[in-house]
Amino acid sequence: MSQICCKCGKSEEEEKIVDGFCLSCYKAEFPLITSFYEKKFNLTACKLCGDLMFHSKWHEVHDDPKETVLKILNEFLKKTKKETDAKVVLIEDFEEPSFDVASKQNLKILFEGTTNEQVPPYQQETNLDFIVNIGVCERCAKFTRGYFESIVQVRSDRRIINNDEQLMITKLVQEMKDKRAETGDRMAYITKVVDQSKGGVDLYVGHEKFAKIIAASLADNLAASTEYSTKLKSHKDGKPIYQSSYCIRLPYFEISDVVSYLKNNYQIVGIRQGRAALMHLKTRELKTLAAKESHPDYLKVLKKKDQLKKFIIVALQSPNVSVMNEVTFETIDIDDSAIFKDHKDGDEILMVELPDGLFECKKI
């Protein structure tokens, strides 16, 4: 006996019958989704930075706000009550949300799947209200009122901070901000920078954890020491709130200085990632110290770079060489092992005067 659809009366000759329904009626009776996770898709946009909040969590918006909306929407749709194999195949294009005024629009979403293995996959179009409210995120609210939890102070020992170090500090801080942003740390910001006219710089940091990361990175990369302190700032709900300070003190030595290391004399020819590169003044041997040895406890400054003197090679007569001080015009005969090879008469060289003689230094 021929089966017929219990709803529309079609026979199985006209259309396949499954569980008493033709395929057309089956799709209507057994929808792929029964309800959305919530009746409306609500977001809040920060009017200052444009970031979006969903369920009390802020999501950073980069170049394409729509991309961020779709990412959040997919999270929303994962919680939709639907058949196991039903999936989203299309989200109709929508308008980019405004960050100035609240807005509302309707999203058309197409699902595809089946509720019965005897029924071929079919589609279901649904509508969802998309609402964007306007507010201010916690980060922007704190940033605009100058909120900070910690200060990172960069200072130097008995000298000014040179231009290369200033550039290095700026570069390192920016790199750390970018890295923390990638992890979703929204409090990794610096609310204020105070330049102490090369005597140092003060960074007012939004979050204590980020300040600690900055301090550790600067100390490691600049061969600096770190001092940590706290002071009572206020009380909240009866609990004390402390403000921390990190003092990053750059060493007295810097690139081009002449130092003593393990009773031998060297010139510092580089500092990279907190490790000092040295050149032995007698043998010209190069060596790079470990970070823990690139420290004032190990490196004692004999001459600062501005104490190095310029000389002119007057006569090269191996094994001796005559050099003349450019300022005093005094001529001195020294062993030619004290200067680099491949020099010729008339060359200008940079030398350091130490108790055991004159030695040529690199021009850096």
C-alpha positions, 0 to 999 in steps of 0.5 A: 500500500502506498504511503502518503504524507500525514500533513499535505497528503502527497504520495510516495510516488510524488515525493519520498516519505520519511517517518510519515512526512514528505521531504518538504514537510519533514524539513518544516516539522523538524528544523535544524535549529530550535532556538538561539543561545539568546534571543538577540546578539548584543555587543557593546562598542567602546566609543574611544578605541572601538573594541567590542564587548560580549558577555563582559569580555572585551575583544580587540578590534584591529583593521576590520571590525566586521572580522571581529564581529564574525569571530564573536558571532561564531562563538555565539552560534556554537551555543545555539540549540541545533542538530549535531551535524547542522552547520552555518554555511552563510552569514549574509553581509551586514553593515559595519557597526557604528562606534558613535551611536547605538545601532540595530540590524537584522542578520540572516544566517543559513544553516545546513544539515539533516536530522535523519540519515534517510533525509538528504541535507537541507537548509534553514534560514534564520533571522537574528537581531544584532544590537550594538550599544555604546560605552567605554571599556575599562582600559580606556576609562582608566587610561583617560583618567591617568590611572596607573599601578606602577612606575618604571624609572630608568636611570643611569649611574653617573652619566647621561643616557645616550641616544642609542640607549634611548632608542633601545628603551623605546624599541623594547617597550613598544615590542613588549606592548605589542606582545602583551596585546597579542595575549589579550592583556588590555591593561598593558598600556603606558599612560604617561612618559616623563623624560628626565632630559637624558638623566632618565625616563619615567614610565607610568604603567597601567598594570603591575604585571606589565611593569614587571615584564618591562623592568625585567626586559630592560634590565636584561637587554641593557645590562642594568640592575633593578630595584623594587619598592612599594608604597601605600596608595589608597584603600578599596573595600577596606583593603590597602592598594599599593603602588609599585616602582621599579628603578632600572639603573644603567651601569656606569660603563657603556660602549667604547669605554675601557674597563678592567675585567678579571685583571685584564684591560678591555674595550667594550665594543658592544652590548647586545641583549644585556651581554657585553662584548669586549676586545682585549687591548693587547691581544685584540681577542674578542669575547662576549660575557654572560649576562650575569658577568656584564655587570659593574661587579665584574667590569670596572671602568678605567677610562670613559669613551670621552677620555680616549685621545686622538693620535696621528701616526708619524712614522711606522718603523717596525718594531716601533711606531711614532705617534703624535697627540693631536692636542699637545703635539707631543710625540711618543715612540711605542711598540707597534703591537699597541696599534692595529695592523694595516696602518700607514703614516698619517693615519688618525687613531684613537688611543687610551693611556693606561699605567702600562702604556698607550693602546689603540681602541676601536672607533665605534 
